[in-house]
């Protein structure tokens, strides 16, 4: 299966978030690792929360919340 590059994926997600005026999105099975820096996944106007499943294949979760909402870990 061919996967889009992270930047291309984030661009599509950003368009959906803004176009549909989504406040919160939860993405599961992210398969991200520590080496994947947060700055590659930032979307202006949204807070980024992530929990990688280290040492395992698959897993992980990423949450984007609209910055106008109050959220913390």
Secondary structure, DSSP 8 states (H G I E B T S, - for coil): -----HHHHHHHHHHHHHHTT-SEEEEE-----TTS-GGGS--TTEEEEEE--TTSSS--EEEEEETTS----
